[in-house]
Amino acid sequence: MMMKYFRSPLAFLLTSLFLVTALSISSFVSSEDSQLQQIAGHSSNSPRNAPDRVLVQMKQTSIQSRLGGSNVFSKAQAVHSAESMLRASGLKVGALSTGQSLRALNEDGTMLVVAIDTNEETVASALQRLNSNPDVAWAQPDYIYQKFAVPNDASYGSLWGLKNTGQSIPLQHRFHNRYRVAVGTAGRDMGLETAWDKLTDCSAVVVAVLDTGINLQHLDLVDNLWDDGMGNHGYDFINMDNNPDDDEGHGTHVAGTIGARGNNA
């Protein structure tokens, strides 16, 4: 009877299951590495940065000297002086979305976001020029930071395998009662939020699930089901037919963890 609980919703033959899984893992690793490098433009361990602007901290003494030694100056005076000095240094200045070449980030106007002309300057060449300028305290890329890629699904808080905060877990199928799962243990999860910050599109990866089947009408799964081109989504090796609809619920739970659609609250 235990054999009833093992059904493959995403594979034709058991002999091909392990090959498909192995290929999927290999494909995922190489695909992730390639996509991350394309996103960052360099090492996948480096954060992204804007390609057309940099951050610059001007030396206050240089601004004062430009303004005749005055210790008191306005933000507008500081920005104007900084722009004159940067242009004079040979920096190829571009335009921000506001039309300005640079914009102050602090009250005294000495910290700036500076647009570069990407036809004549790269971020690397601009930084080299700026960091060798005696009027500049430091210059760095304008790094782009994003908040965690957490889906907006209403029931996300119940998925302890993805994010375990020690929450109470509603019974989803009879296996929960069998294993006496009721309350989660904080931190005991797959750490997927960290992975989602790097990659969220795995649509080219096929994963075979050997379990009790899949609810073929589930709203979070129906768009992500593998198809053999003839409308079949797998095979039932117990009843020996091509209808892998779920009998118990556990297979749907597993498939949802692997490939449920997100951000469709």
Secondary structure, 3 states (H helix, E strand, C coil): CHHHHCEECCCCCHHHHHHHHHHHHHHHHHHHHHHHHHHHCCCCCCCCEEEEEEEEEECHHHHHHHCCCCCCCCHHHHHHHHHHHHHHCCCCECCCCCCCCEEECCCCCCEEEEEECCCCCCHHHHHHHHHCCCCEEEEEEEECCCCCCCCCCCCHHHCCCCCCCCCECCCCCHHHHHCCCCECCCCCCCCHHHHHCCCCCCCCCCCCCCEECECCCCCCCHHHCCCCCCCCCCEECCCCECCCECCCCHHHHHHHHHHCCCCCC
